[in-house]
Amino acid sequence: MKKIILSVLAFALIAVSCEDFIDKEQRGKQTLENYFQTATECENYVNELTHRLLMSNDWYTLLAPRLTNESATDDAWMGNTGQDSGAFRPCAQYIVTPENMGSMNSIYTAHYYTIQSANIGLEKMALSPLSDSQKNQYIGESLFVRAYCYYELVNNFGAVPLYTTSLGTGDLKLERSPVTAVYAQIEADLKESAAKLESIPVNRNGRVNKWAAYALLARVSLFQGKWAEAKQYSNKVITEGPYALEADFLKIWDVNNHNGVESILEAQSSSVQDKNLGSMLPTFSGARGEDKKNFPSNDAKDVIDGWGWCMPTSDLENAYVSENDVIRRRSTITKWGEAAYGDEVLNPTHKFSLNDNKSGRICRKYYIPIATRRALDKKDGKLPLNVPLIRLAEMYLTRAEAAYQLGDAGGALADINVIRARVKLDPKVGLAGPNLLRQIYKERRLELAFEGLRLFDIRREKDPSTGKSVIESLMGPNGTFVKYNLSSTDPYETTNLKEAQDKGINFNPAKNLLWPIPQLEIDLSGGLITQNTGY
């Protein structure tokens, strides 16, 4: 058992103190028993836990499955029609099986590795000779990491094995715990995290703070239909936290505005070219097939040849158009030949390979401006774009939905109008009942597109007309999104049929409200872990 745990510990330390740790290990001095003795050791360990959770510069372990989830919604196509789509296709086209899950295998494995590491750290740091303040900081951050891992696991897979102590080889065969138990542990971890981080300074870019814990509590409360708690925690972040809405929506994902006033938690990045500190997201989802001849400079330095995965749908674009929402549309979507919003002078007609792009659109939130590109020597996975994971606007929308469910239509309307005012849209007036709820859902879609929430939202949101999950009215043979695509005349989507136009037609509500548990995990458990219904 010691050898196994030490290997996990060693891995956790590689990214922050690789050379020093290896030297110590070679001398036989570094063991699990004598680590966690200093603030530096504990901080390095927690840094690596956080890095593994956010992983903005890793293209496969977490980034691919998170983008795959986007591609399983009405917001995004797989997008890249020039390369093998095996990592995306099973979930994006709802043909997923326990034996063929594409990229979704990796998020299951990665999060349990991080959970095990968090459990080790929590146990050892509790016994370390640090001050109470130092212990509170590192334990509080570790609890948040564990909670976030379980939050993604339970929303992707439903009931999952739950454990909060470090395990050895004799302890690994765990059954699935009920969804309610997993959520209860998430809530307990986040509440303890917030309490331990209460007196820790908030202005520590990239580090978890108490407001991140309260904000995630608001989100998981909303997801469970705990309306009073969702309103309580979102209101606390809004009224007591040190955050404000960005005056300019485009600045939220601006390479020159990392950790802005609206951001509660961001995956950090850096343009330091000789370190592995950049974000992979702009490469993974950048426009595929850019050419210097399409830029005014005719200079290869202006080109980033992205991979072209996870491209916006015309259906999403139409949702913006229906609200005359120019600012959020252009901040979220750039259509082929249009100027890149905010970069009109240096990129007045952003063009890329339509032969390799299903929709003729790219996600503007993931875009690297030309001036930044020119300053970079390396552009493959070393790009300076932070990735917001939780921001204040979500808290307004959470409070709005909770207020609606608690009978406060006026409060709900006021909150969505705050969000609309930021992007210069007229306030909604007179909305009530199901129409107000639909508008709240729509504002979440328009505001938070490509920020990791759409699939979880349409699975949990209830269509006020049917009482069923919203995704059931969108996907499947009779889904409105499927029918839209089959009758669409969009000049880009319908002329590139290398990705099937009947996106979502294979959705089956009897099973596809969750992804399957990887078959390998069931096999390794000797059958103790059971499969989700329908798979």
N, C-alpha and C positions, 0 to 999 in steps of 0.2 A: 504493500500500500504506500509506504514512504516513497519508493522509487517512482510510482505513478504520479503522486501528488507533486513531487519535486519536479517532474518533467513539465507539469502544468505551470508551476511557479516559474520555471526557467523560461518557458514560452512567454509568459506574461511580462517578463522583464526585458525581453530582447529589444523591443522597439525604443525603450527609453535609456537603457544602460547596458547595451549588448556587450561591448568589449569588456567593460569592468566586471560584469557578472560572469562572463565566460572565464576571465582570468581567475576570479575567486573560486569558481567551480573546479578549475584545473588544479588549484592548490589544495583543494579538499576542505576549504574553510567555510563555504557557504552552504548552509543546510536550512531546512524548513524550521528547525528549532531555533536557529540564531538569526533568522531574518526578521523583519518587522520590528527592529530594535531602535530605529531612528526615524525622524520625521521624513527624511529624504527617501529612505527605503519605502515607507508607507505611501508617500506621495507618488513615487515612481510606479508603484504597483497600481494605485488607483488611476493614474494617468493612462496606463495601458488598458485597464478595464474600460475606461471611457472611450479610448481610441477604438477598441474592438466593438463597442456598441455603435459608435457613430460611423466609423470606417468609410469616410467620404472619399478616400483615395484607393479603395479596393474595388475592383470592377466586378468580382464574382460573388464573394462570400455573402455580402448583404445588399450591395447596390443592385445587382441583377435581379434578385427576387423582389426588391421593393419596386423596381421599374416594371417587372412582370405583373405585379398587382395593378399598377396603373393601366397596363395594357389589357387587363381583364375587365375594364370598365368602358363606359361610353365616352370617356375623355381621350383615349389613346389607342392607336394602332400599335402593333409591334413595330412597324415603320420601315425597318431595313429590309428591302426586297432583293438585295444583292448578295446576301450571305446566309449561311445556315441559321435557321431560327429555332433550333432544338431547345435552347434554354428558355425561350419565351412561349413557343407554340402550345405546349400542353395546357397551360393555364389560360393563356390569352384566347385560345379557341375552345376552351372547355372540353378538351379531350383528355384531360389529365387522368392518370391512373396511379396507384401506389408504387408501381414499378417504373413509371415514366412521368416524373414530376418536373423535369427540366431544372430550372434554377431553384425551385422551392425546397429541394432537399437541403441545400446549403444553409439556409437561414435557420432551419430546425437544429442542425448540428452545431452551427456557430453559436447560437444563443445558449445551448446547454453547456458548451465549453466555457462560455463567459459566466454562466450561473455557477458552475462548479468553482471557477476561479474566484468569483465574488464570495462564495461561501467560505473558501479557505481564508481569504483575506479578512473577512468579518470575524472569524473565529480567532485568528492570530492577532489582529489589531486590538481586539478587546483585552488581550493579555499583555500588550506591549507596554513598555515603560514611558509612553508619551504622556503629555499633559492632557487633561480632560478636553480642553479646547481642540487640540490636535486630533485626538481620537474622534471627537464629534464630527470634525470636518471629513476625515477620510472614511469613517463608517457611514456618515450621512450620504456621501457621494456614492459609495458602494451599494447602499440600499436602493438608491435611485436606479443605478445600472441594472440591478437584479429585477427591479419592478418593471423597467422598460422592456427588458427581455421577455418577461412573462406576459406583458401587455401585447407584444407582437405575436407571441406564440399562441395565446388564447384566441386572438382575433383571426389568425390564419388557420388554426387547427382545432379550435374548440378545447375540449377536455385534454389536458396534457399531464405528464408526470410532474409532480410538485415536490420539491425538496429544498430545505433551507440549511442543511448541514453538509459538510464535505463528505464525499462518498469514496469508498475504496472498491476494489474489484468484487468483493463479496456483497456489495450493497446496491449494485447497479440495476437490478431487475425490479423496477417500480411500475405499478399500475398507473393508469390515468386517474387524475383527480377531477372531480366535477368542476365545471366552469365556475360555479359559485365559489368554490374553495380557492381556485386560482385567483379570482378577482379579490377575494377577501385578503389573500396574502399580498397582492399588489397594493391594495389600500393600506394595509398595515405597514408595509415597507415605506410607502410614500409619506405616511403620517409620521413615522419615526424619523425618516430622512429630513422632513421639514423641521421637526423639533430639534434635531441635532445640528442642523444648519442655521438655526434661528439667529445666532449671533455672529455667523461667519460673513465677512464682507461680500456684498453681492457683485461688485464690479471686478470680476475675475473672468475675463473672456475665455469661453470654451469650457469653463468648469460648471458643474451642477451647483445650483443654489436653491434656497428654500422655495423661491417662486416657481422654479421649474417643477418642484415636487407638488406644489399646490395646483399648478396648471395641468399637470398630468392627472392629478386627482379629479379635477374638473372634467377632463376628457373621459376617464374611465367611469366616472359617475354617470355622465351623459350616455355612454355606450350601454350601461346597464339599466337605463331608465330610472335612475335615482335622481329625480328632478330637483328635489330640495337641495341635495348635496352638490349637484352640478351647478346650481345657481349660487350656492354658498361659496364654493371655491373659486368659480370664475369671477364672482363679484369681488372676492377678496383680492385677487390678482389685479383686477381693474382699478379698484378704489384705493388699495394700500400699496401696491407694487410700484416700482420706480420706472414704469414703462409708459410710453405714449405712442399713438399711431403715427407712423411716418406721414408727413404732409404730402409727400410724393410717393405714390404706390410703387413706381419703378425702382425707387431706392432700396426697397426691401431686399432685392437680389442683386444689388449693385456691388461690383468688385471693389469699389472705393468706399463702401459703407458697411464693412463687416461689423457685426455686433451693434447694429443700429439701435435707436431708441425703442423700437417695437419688438426686438428680438429677445425672447426669453431663454432659448437654448439653440445654439448653432453648432453644427459640425465645422470645425476650424480647418483652414487651409493656409498655405503660404506659397509665394512664388520663389522662395529660395531654391535655386535650381539644382544644387548639389545634395539636397535632402529629399526624402520621400514624404513631403509634407503637402503636396498639392492635391486638388480634388480630381477624381476620375470622372465625375458626373458630366462636366461639359464635353469631355471626349466621348463618353459612352453615348450621350444623347445629342451630340453636336451634329450639325448638318454634314451629311456624307457627300463627298464629291465636290467640294468647293474648288475653285480654280482662280488663280491670280488675275486672269483676264476679266473676271467679273467684278473686280474692285477698281476704283478710280486710280489707285496707285500702280496697278499692274505689277505688284511686288509680292513675291512668295512669302514674305514675312507676315503678310496680312491673312494668310490662309491657316486654318485649323481643319484638318481633314478628320471630322468626327466619324463615329461609327453608325450614327443614324437610328438608334433604337428608341422606342417610346415617342411616337410622333402624334401631335394633336389631331383630333377628328374634326371634320366639318360640322358635326353635330354640336361639339363644344363651341366652335366658333359661332354657330347660329344662336346658341344660348346667350352669348354676349351681345350679338346683333339685336336680339329680341328686346333687350333692355337699353339699346343705344349706348352700350357700355364700351366706349372707345378706349378708355385708358386701361382698363383691366384686360380687354381683348389684346391690345397691342403690346402690353407688358407680359402677356402669357403666350401669344401666338405670333409668329412671323410667317406670312405666306410667301411662297416663292415669288421673287421679283419685287416685293415690297421693301421699303427701307426698314432697317433694323431700328426699332423704336429707341430713341435716345442716342443713336449712333448714325443719324441720317447723313451726315456729311461724308464720313469715311466708308459707310456701307449703305449707299442710297438705293440699291437694288439687290438685296441679298438673294443670290442664286446658288443652286447646288444641283446635284444629279437627280433629276426626276425619275430616271430609270431605277434608281436605288431608294427612292422615297415614296412610300405608299400615298401619302396625303398632300404632298406639296407644301407641307408646313413643318416648322420646327418649334420647340418650346423656347420662347424668349427668356424665360426665367433662368435657363441654363446657359445663356449666351455670354461669350467673352468678347468685350469690345475690341475694336481694331487697335486702339492706342495701347491697350494692355498686351495684346498679341505681339506687337512690335517690340516690346521690352523683354520678351521671353526667348531664351535659347532653346528650351525643350518644351514641347506642347502636348506630349502624349502622357496624360495622367499626372501632369505636374502643374495644374492650373489653379490660379488663386481665386476660387469662388467658394465662399462659405455656403453651407446648406442649412437654412432655417428649419428646425424641427418643431418648435413651438413658438408662436408669436401672439401678440396681444389681440389681433383681430379675431383669432379663433375664440378667445375668451368672450368677446362681445357676442359672437354667434352662438356660443354655448349658452351664455346667459339668456339670449333671446329665445332659444328653443326650450330651455328649462322654464322660462317665464310663461311661454305659451302653454306648456303642459300643466302649469300650476294655475292657469286661469287668468294670467296677467297679460292680456293681449296688448294693452297699451305699452307696457314695458318691453315686450318683444318687438313691437313695431319701432319703438324708439331706438333700440339697439341696432336693428338692421339699417335704420336710417343714418345712424352714425357712420356705419361702414360705407353706405352709399354716398354720403356727403364727401367722404375723402376722395372719391373718384368722380366728383362733380355730377352725380346723378340726382335727379329730383327725389324728394322723399316719397315713400309710399304712404297713402292716406286711406283710411276707411277699410283696410283689410282686416278680416276676422275669420275665425273658423278654419276650415280646410284650406282656403285660399291663402291665409296667412302662413299656415304651416308649409304649404308648397313654396311660398316665397322665401321662407327661412332656409329650406332645403336648397333652393336655387342660389341664394346668396352664398351659402357654404361652397357650392360648386364653383361659382364664378370667382370667389375670393381665394380659395385654397387649392385650385387646380394644380396638379403635379406636385403637391406637397405631402403625399403619402396617406391621404385620408379618404379618397373617393370610394375605393372598394369597401372599406370598413363602413363608410356612411351608407351606401346604397344597400348593403346587407342588413344593417340595423334599422334604418329608417322605415317607417310604415306608411304605405300609400293610404291616404285618408279615404279613398274611394273603396278600397278592397280590404284594408287591414293587413295585407301581405307586405313582405319586404319590397322596397322600391325596385330592387334589382329584378324581381320577378315580372314586373311590368315592362322592363327595358329589354331583357334578354329572353332567349328561347324563340321557337318558331313564330310565336305571335307577339313577340316583344316589339315595342314601339321603336326602339333603336335599331333592331334588326330590320324591320320593315322600312324604316327610313333609308338605311343603306342599300337595300335591294331596289328601291325606287329612286335613289339619288341620281342626280345628273352632275354632281360635282366634277369639274373637268380634270382634277388631279386623281382623286380616289378611284373613279370609275375607268380611268385609262391605264391604271397600273393594277392589274388583277393578279400579280404574283403573290400578293396577300389577299386571301379570299374576301369578297365583298360581303358575304353573309356573316360577318363578325358577330359572335354571340349566339348563333342559331342552335348550337349544341348544348346550351345551358339547360340544366335540369335542376329545378328547385328541390327535388327530393334528395340531392346530394351536394350540389355546388354552392350552397351557402357557407361551406367550409372546404378547405383543401384536404386531401387525404393525408393520413399519417404515413410517412415514408415506410415502405415495406421492410426495408432493412432494419428499422427500429423495432418493428414487430417481431422480426425473426430473431434479433439479438436478445429480445426479452423472453424468448421462449413462448411467445403467445400471450404473455401477461398483458401487454399493451394490445388493446383491441382497435379495430378499424372504424373510421367514421361511417355512418349509415350510407349505403348505396355504392360504396367502392369495393 
